[in-house]
């Protein structure tokens, strides 16, 4: 069976604030980031009473999961007038809580969907001569990131 590669052309990102989901207009890209916090322990000790030091064998580290986190970075063309989710992603909205739904390849039935609630961590709107103005926003997850299939 041939491998099916997904292209980001039809990706969708929805933001919900106040109960109304809105798509991010003129979306250029988004990146979903996840990470885990790990506590590493190693029982090797100094030679203080003969139970360690350079004569003891080096053991494997033991790792314990402390927690998980997620964030999403997005880039879209800045809008002169508020359209869709750009209302919720204005620079004055930093620190506000929003709902997020990410669709890697369209939000049609049967497609993959990631969702969660997060804080608008940062908003940047750079401008330069002769270029389209792009806006970048980072939302940091507040709680679990869920995965589902669009129904």
C-alpha positions in Angstrom: 0.0 0.0 0.0 1.3 3.4 -0.9 2.0 6.0 1.8 -0.3 9.0 1.7 1.5 12.3 2.5 -0.5 15.1 4.0 0.2 18.6 2.7 -0.6 21.6 4.8 -2.4 23.5 2.1 -5.8 22.7 3.6 -4.9 23.0 7.3 -7.4 24.9 9.5 -7.0 26.5 12.9 -10.1 27.6 14.9 -10.1 29.8 17.9 -13.0 30.0 20.3 -13.6 32.9 22.7 -17.0 33.6 24.3 -18.5 30.4 22.8 -18.1 31.3 19.1 -15.5 29.3 17.1 -13.8 31.3 14.3 -11.2 30.2 11.8 -7.9 32.2 11.6 -8.1 34.1 8.3 -5.3 34.0 5.7 -3.5 31.4 7.8 0.1 30.8 6.5 1.3 28.2 8.9 0.9 26.7 12.3 3.1 24.5 14.4 1.9 22.3 17.3 4.6 21.8 19.9 4.4 19.2 22.7 7.0 18.4 25.4 7.4 16.5 28.7 9.1 17.5 31.9 11.4 14.7 33.1 13.1 14.3 36.4 16.4 12.4 36.1 17.8 10.5 39.1 21.1 8.8 39.4 22.0 6.9 42.5 25.8 7.3 42.1 27.4 8.9 45.2 30.8 10.0 46.5 33.2 7.7 48.3 32.4 9.2 51.8 32.0 5.8 53.5 33.2 3.4 50.9 29.9 2.9 49.0 30.6 5.0 46.0 33.3 7.0 44.3 35.3 6.1 41.3 35.3 2.4 42.2 31.6 2.1 41.9 30.0 1.2 38.6 28.1 3.8 36.6 24.5 2.9 36.6 21.8 3.9 34.1 19.7 7.0 35.0 16.2 6.6 36.1 13.7 9.1 34.6 10.3 10.0 35.9 7.6 12.0 34.0 6.8 15.2 35.9 4.3 16.7 33.4 3.4 17.4 29.8 2.8 20.7 28.0 1.7 22.0 24.6 1.7 25.2 22.6 0.8 26.3 19.1 2.6 28.9 17.0 0.7 30.4 14.1 1.4 32.9 11.3 -1.2 34.7 9.3 -1.6 37.8 7.2 -2.6 40.8 9.3 -6.1 42.0 8.7 -7.0 45.7 8.4 -10.5 44.9 9.8 -11.3 42.2 12.3 -12.2 39.0 10.4 -12.8 35.6 11.9 -10.5 34.7 14.8 -8.3 37.8 14.2 -10.6 39.5 16.7 -9.4 37.1 19.5 -5.7 37.4 18.4 -5.2 41.1 18.5 -2.1 42.3 20.4 -4.3 43.6 23.2 -5.6 40.1 23.9 -2.3 38.7 25.3 -3.0 36.7 28.4 -6.6 35.8 27.5 -7.9 32.3 27.5 -9.1 30.8 24.2 -10.1 27.4 22.9 -8.0 26.0 20.1 -8.8 23.4 17.4 -6.2 22.3 14.9 -7.0 20.4 11.7 -3.8 19.3 9.8 -5.7 18.6 6.6 -9.2 20.2 6.5 -12.0 20.0 9.1 -14.0 17.6 7.1 -15.6 14.4 8.5 -13.0 11.7 9.1 -10.0 14.0 9.4 -7.8 14.4 12.5 -8.4 17.1 15.1 -6.4 18.4 18.0 -8.0 20.6 20.6 -7.5 22.2 24.0 -7.7 25.4 26.0 -4.8 27.8 26.3 -3.6 31.3 27.0 -2.6 33.8 24.3 1.1 33.9 25.3 2.5 36.3 22.7 1.3 38.4 19.7 3.7 40.0 17.2 2.8 42.3 14.3 5.9 43.3 12.4 5.8 45.6 9.4 8.4 46.4 6.8 8.5 48.3 3.5 7.2 46.4 0.5 6.1 43.3 2.3 2.7 41.9 3.4 2.3 42.2 7.1 2.2 38.9 8.9 1.1 38.4 12.4 2.5 35.7 14.7 0.7 34.3 17.8 1.7 31.7 20.3 -0.9 30.1 22.5 0.3 28.0 25.5 -1.9 25.1 26.5 -3.7 25.2 29.8 -4.5 21.6 30.5 -4.7 18.5 28.2 -4.3 18.4 24.5 -7.0 16.1 23.0 -7.0 14.2 19.7 -10.1 13.1 17.9 -11.6 12.4 14.5 -13.9 15.0 13.0 -17.5 13.7 12.8 
